[in-house]
Amino acid sequence: MLDFHLSTNWNTDRHATGEAMIDEILSLGFSGVELGYRLSEIQAEGVHRRVAAGQVKVGSVHAYAPYPIGAPAGHPELYLLASRDEDDRAMAIVLLQRTLAFAAEMGAHAVVVHAGRIPIEPASDELIEAAEEDGLDSPRYTKLLRRNQRRRARLARKHLDALCRSLDLLLPRCASLNLTLCLENLPSWEAVPTEEEMLELKQRYPAPSLAYWHDLGHGQVRENLGWIRHRECAERLLPHTVGLHIHDVLPLADDHLPPSQGNLPFEAFAFYASAPVLRVFEPDSRVPAAALVASLKYMRQAWGK
């Protein structure tokens, strides 16, 4: 039977203790967890007790976890490794080093991170609006896409260079902790890195301490908007992929739905069933437990044939 983990972002807000949070997830039939960026320090202590007792497997941790004291709430982009603001980038490195230490303590194999964004907002919002109102083949959408391609191209290299400066500091630490730092694909035009940029980064950093994390829902949004061919990109990046987030999507960009409740063709990605990757459900926190149980059964059938 295929192993699937569940992100604690699904139920973190409903439990005061880490023990209760973990127990609910395991009761649904999941094999382990990803510790999400909404995890508090108090909840982390409870998770540690479950881990120490051998009662739960932590496969991955999503930065930044546990979220820092003083932050109003957990968020994956409190600070960004690809920021051109040196103070912002320095804080991202500090917090990620803290997450790496926590992940090693929890016995995780991977740390998932949102690397950065190019400041060209509202690129994604205006592209989605034009696609929804006029269609991908419309002159309006085509004009906006070309405009934002030029805007992104002017700034991308400087943000990638900043990301590399961060990686130069962090990857040796990852290697010493036997952890893999995984850069996640995001459903926005502004996000760094793109699929092609990720391949470029792996040429520069071939060591296993840096890898790719494929979010199926985000990839589908990117295909829905005409930016990529989803399956083709997933297959090209598979040799560098350590894990994936699993959720469904309704066109064009309504994601984090439980599998089988959207239009994502999961059968086309069944190659992940035999791949040595972490498979993590990442549903919206409002998804009912019963829907998760049903979608877990659906995925085991879809990928278990």
MOVEN-V943239 format. One record per backbone hydrogen bond with DSSP energy under -0.5 kcal/mol. CO is the residue of the C=O (numbers start at 0). NH is the residue of the N-H. E is the energy in kcal/mol with one decimal. If there is no record, write none. Layout:
CO;NH;E
CO;NH;E
This chain:
3;30;-2.6
3;31;-0.7
4;280;-3.3
5;33;-1.6
6;9;-1.7
7;10;-0.9
7;11;-1.8
10;13;-1.4
11;14;-1.2
16;20;-1.5
17;21;-2.5
18;22;-2.6
19;23;-2.0
20;24;-1.6
21;25;-2.4
22;26;-1.8
23;27;-0.7
24;27;-1.1
24;29;-1.1
25;28;-1.3
31;5;-1.6
32;58;-1.9
32;59;-0.9
33;7;-2.8
33;35;-0.7
34;61;-3.1
35;38;-1.5
38;65;-0.5
38;66;-2.5
39;43;-2.3
40;44;-1.5
41;45;-1.3
42;46;-2.3
43;47;-2.4
44;48;-1.6
45;49;-1.8
46;50;-2.6
47;51;-3.0
48;52;-1.5
49;54;-2.6
49;55;-0.6
50;53;-1.7
55;57;-0.5
56;32;-2.4
56;58;-0.7
58;108;-2.3
58;109;-1.3
59;34;-2.2
60;62;-0.6
60;111;-2.5
67;70;-2.0
74;77;-1.0
75;113;-0.5
79;82;-1.5
83;85;-0.7
84;88;-2.7
85;89;-2.3
86;90;-2.0
87;91;-2.0
88;92;-2.0
89;93;-2.2
90;94;-2.7
91;95;-2.2
92;96;-2.4
93;97;-1.6
94;98;-2.1
95;99;-2.7
96;100;-2.0
97;101;-2.0
98;102;-2.9
99;103;-2.4
100;104;-2.0
101;105;-1.8
102;107;-2.4
103;106;-1.1
108;179;-1.9
109;60;-1.9
110;181;-3.2
111;62;-2.9
112;114;-0.7
112;183;-2.1
114;81;-2.2
115;191;-2.4
117;119;-2.5
119;122;-1.0
121;125;-2.7
122;126;-2.0
123;127;-2.7
124;128;-2.3
125;129;-2.1
126;130;-2.4
127;131;-2.6
128;132;-2.2
129;133;-2.7
129;134;-0.9
130;134;-0.9
134;137;-1.3
137;141;-2.5
138;142;-2.5
139;143;-2.2
140;144;-2.8
141;145;-2.2
142;146;-2.2
143;147;-2.5
144;148;-2.1
145;149;-1.9
146;150;-2.0
147;151;-2.5
148;152;-2.3
149;153;-1.6
150;154;-0.8
151;154;-0.9
151;155;-2.4
152;156;-0.5
154;158;-1.3
155;159;-2.5
156;160;-2.4
157;161;-1.7
158;162;-2.3
159;163;-2.4
160;164;-1.9
161;165;-1.7
162;166;-2.6
163;167;-2.4
164;168;-0.8
165;168;-0.6
165;169;-2.0
166;170;-2.7
168;172;-0.5
169;173;-2.2
170;174;-2.5
171;175;-2.0
172;176;-1.4
173;178;-2.7
174;177;-1.0
179;110;-2.6
179;181;-0.6
180;182;-0.5
180;210;-2.6
181;112;-2.5
181;183;-0.6
182;212;-2.2
187;190;-0.7
189;117;-2.8
191;115;-1.0
193;197;-2.2
194;198;-1.7
195;199;-1.8
196;200;-2.3
197;201;-2.1
198;202;-1.4
199;203;-1.5
200;204;-2.8
206;209;-1.6
208;180;-3.1
210;182;-2.2
211;241;-2.2
211;242;-0.8
212;184;-1.5
212;214;-0.7
213;215;-0.7
213;244;-1.5
214;218;-2.6
215;219;-2.1
216;220;-2.1
217;221;-2.2
218;222;-1.9
219;223;-3.0
220;224;-1.5
221;226;-2.6
221;227;-0.8
222;225;-2.1
227;229;-0.7
228;232;-2.5
229;233;-2.6
230;234;-2.5
231;235;-2.1
232;236;-2.1
233;237;-0.7
234;237;-0.5
236;239;-1.7
237;240;-1.7
239;211;-3.1
241;277;-2.3
242;213;-2.2
243;279;-2.7
244;215;-2.7
244;246;-0.5
245;281;-2.3
247;256;-2.0
248;262;-3.4
249;253;-2.3
252;254;-1.2
253;249;-2.4
255;283;-2.4
256;247;-3.7
257;260;-1.9
263;265;-1.8
264;267;-1.6
265;268;-1.9
266;269;-1.4
268;271;-1.9
269;272;-2.1
270;273;-0.6
270;274;-0.7
274;276;-2.2
277;243;-2.5
277;279;-0.6
278;4;-3.2
278;280;-0.5
279;245;-2.9
280;6;-2.5
283;286;-1.8
287;291;-1.5
288;292;-2.3
289;293;-2.1
290;294;-2.2
291;295;-2.3
292;296;-1.9
293;297;-2.1
294;298;-2.4
295;299;-2.0
296;300;-1.8
297;301;-2.8
298;302;-2.5
299;303;-0.6
